[in-house]
Amino acid sequence: MEIVWLDHAWSRDVTKVGGKGASLGRLAEGFTVPPAFNLTVDAFARWGEARRNGSGPSSDMLSAINDAYAQLGVLCGTDEPAVAVRSSAIDEDGSDNSFAGQHDTYLNVKGGDAVARAVVRCWASLDSEVALDYRRQSGLAVDDAIMAVVVQQMVPADISGVAFSANPVSGALGEVVINSSWGLGESIVSGTVTPDTYTIEKAGGSVISTQISNKAKMTVARGDGAEEVDVPRIMRDQPSMSDDQALEVARLASALENTEGHPIDIEWAFFKNTLYLLQCRPITTLS
């Protein structure tokens, strides 16, 4: 099967849809995860050579993705939903190797043909020098790497960030650490903005500390993609979220840690006061 939805059994199998896809498949039933479909390892086996031959998506690949994209539009209530197209390599987002930032992600993609082209570019990032060097340094396969891809409704976030269910600096298991900024999370992930940091006590559910940064940049949906823009000056030194929102993110991180059975880090977003889970993976840096 080349394409499966989050409620399909394959979408909980890392060998079929990779670490990122399998994590979302496991958690979609119990948490607020935007609707998505996965291009599986079968899709990579059938169409993956398009990443190397320069011919672009084949007609049967375009047809399959257009059909899935139309179904996603029904779920989202729009004919042309904006989506995020994200890599999900088979050995990505595991307990030993996160691959964070090693493979490509495409945001605010609209239209089935555009999604298919973004999928091919995700596959192509499997062969980038950055990803290959990461694999060599991690002792992973270089020649036989396989990638699935997640196509997920994009949340046009007002606020977004990452959260760790254990303190990644001190190793304290009783603390949740949250990084937060305006707009989409790419400015945090790419390191172009210093986010606000909230440290939350798990047991008592109280805010231990808050560090508010000058947030000069943010990523926003623009046209058929995403763009980093200047944050209005009046917003730069303002807290990106309230204490109540920080506590809601902390509760989500704690619940996911309990579900997964180990410390996790997540990508999350608020849109119109609803908190969405975008990614969940093990923390690989705790001592």
VENTAJO-V419406 format. One line per field, one symbol per residue. phi: phi as a letter, one per 30 degrees, with the letter a starting at -180 (. if undefined). psi: psi as a letter, one per 30 degrees, with the letter a starting at -180 (. if undefined). Layout:
BEGIN
phi->???
psi->???
END
This chain:
BEGIN
phi->.dbbcdddeddccddcbiddddddddcddcbdcedabcddddddddbddedccididddddeddddddddddedddiadbddbccbdbddcchcdcbcieidcdbbchdbjeddddddddddedddcddddddddddcicdcdcdbbcbccbedddddbalbbcdbddcdiddcbccbcbadidddddddidbcddbcccdddcibddabbccdcdbacbdaicabbdbddeedcdcdedadddddddddddddddddddiaebbbcbacbhicccccabbddccdd
psi->kekllfgkefggjffegleeeeeeeefeeflikkkllkjafeeeeefffffffgfakleeeeeeeeeeeeeeeeefglfikklkjklilegkhafekfgkfellkklhkkkeeeeeeeeeeeeeffgleeeeeeeeffglkefgkkklkkjkkkjikeklalkkgljfefgkfgkkkkkkllalfeeeefgfkjlkkkkkkeefhljelkjkljjfllklkjbhalkklkkkeffegkkflleeeeeeeeeeeeeeeeefglklklklkkkhgkkkkelklkkggk.
END
